[in-house]
């Protein structure tokens, strides 16, 4: 039985997996990827994996990373924007969410803000 560590990246959001998702998304949008762009796709997949790990799914952030690099080999900015959005959505669906039930006694009021805090050192 394989042991897992705290810092192990789930298979669904590894660089290798997300590179395949990116290639699939580009193909669906009929964007040709030249052979010379392989290192760019690898780098974009690594950036996407990192954004999945830190749970960053704001289009503004994905445009600064994914869109900016795809534009290096694709000229149709509108198509690249739609690819970026589709890729972000596909990546977000792959992230495992921890569902937590809140234990709130009856009659104690209502939840105004449900926030999960993450600390990093």
Secondary structure, DSSP 8 states (H G I E B T S, - for coil): -----TT---GGGSHHHHHHHHHHHHHHTT----GGGHHHHHHHHHHHHHHHHTT---HHHHIIIIIHHHTTT---HHHHHHHHHHHHHHHHHHS----------TTS---S---------
